[in-house]
Amino acid sequence: ELENQLTTKSKTLDELKQSLASNGGAEQTPEAQSLRMAELCEMKDSIVNQVAQLKASMQSVLEQWRAYDEIYAEVSLMTTRYLYCIDQCKPSGEEASLEALKKQVKTLQ
């Protein structure tokens, strides 16, 4: 969105340059107009550079969030599996008899 706005403002600035060049601008001297136009171009270039830096930074942050989401999903799945295994390995209400242990082994297999 910022890039689109900058493109629009750049076009407007170019139109303003052309307009001042053709009309001569009665309010200011040509030197003042040229100086002001140079200032505006410098400001525009500075903003373009800042947006490019911001875009690169945001891309890096986005990649880090993607990696985080992938790792989080993996850890969440592993945690669920471990909780299930722990739940399955709990001895039931009966005493830990040989039959109960055999039944648990079959369940786990």
C-alpha positions, -999 to +999 in steps of 0.1 A: +000+000+000+028+024+009+046+015-024+014+023-043+010+057-025+047+065-032+042+057-069+012+080-070+031+108-051+061+104-075+038+108-105+023+139-089+058+153-082+068+147-118+037+164-130+045+193-107+080+195-122+067+196-157+041+222-148+066+245-131+090+241-161+063+250-186+045+278-166+076+293-149+057+298-116+049+334-110+050+332-072+086+321-068+119+327-085+131+299-107+160+293-083+136+290-053+114+266-073+144+245-083+156+244-047+122+234-034+118+208-061+152+193-052+142+192-015+110+174-025+129+149-046+153+142-018+125+137+006+108+113-018+140+093-023+145+091+014+110+078+019+114+053-009+146+040+008+128+038+042+099+019+027+123-006+010+141-011+044+107-016+061+096-041+034+129-061+039+124-060+077+088-070+075+097-099+051+123-111+076+097-109+105+072-128+084+096-156+077+104-158+114+067-161+122+063-188+096+092-207+112+077-202+146+043-214+135+057-246+120+078-253+151+049-246+174+026-269+155+053-297+156+058-292+194+021-291+200+016-324+181+045-340+200+031-328+234-003-342+225+013-375+216+033-376+248+002-368+269-017-396+252+012-420+258+014-410+295-024-414+298-022-449+282+007-459+305-011-451+337-021-481+357-058-485+358-077-486+391-068-522+397-035-534+411-006-538+387-011-575+382+006-594+354-027-596+335-033-558+338+003-552+325-002-576+296-034-558+287-016-525+287+011-538+265-015-550+240-032-516+241+000-498+235+010-521+206 
